[in-house]
Amino acid sequence: MEEEKEGPLKEISSGVKKREIDLNALFPEKGYDLNRLFPDDETKRFLYELKRNKKEIERLIKSLDLEED
């Protein structure tokens, strides 16, 4: 199973380490710097979740197709 690539751990204000999301690794087919285009951590998290949800939905549809056969 393919893992989403995230960047190095980043220290947040509460002292807990949080993994920084690398949008360029998450969407390698794009020809521009997505990290510079979307510098906001909230937006990066949203796009990461969106990609993850898309994969889960595709797996669900595939399993439903298999059950119909």
C-alpha positions, 0 to 999 in steps of 0.5 A: 500500500502506498503511503502519503509522503510527509515532511520532517517533524516540526515542533509546534507551540505546545511542545508536541511534534507534528509532521509537516506535509509536503504537497509536492510529494503528495501531488508529484504530477503537478508542475509547480511548487505547491508548498509555496502556493499553499503555505498555510498548514490548515490548507496543507492538512485539508489537501492531505485529508482530501487525497486520503479520503479520495483513496478510501472512496476509490477502494470502497467503489472497487470492493463494491464492484468485486461484490457484484461479479 
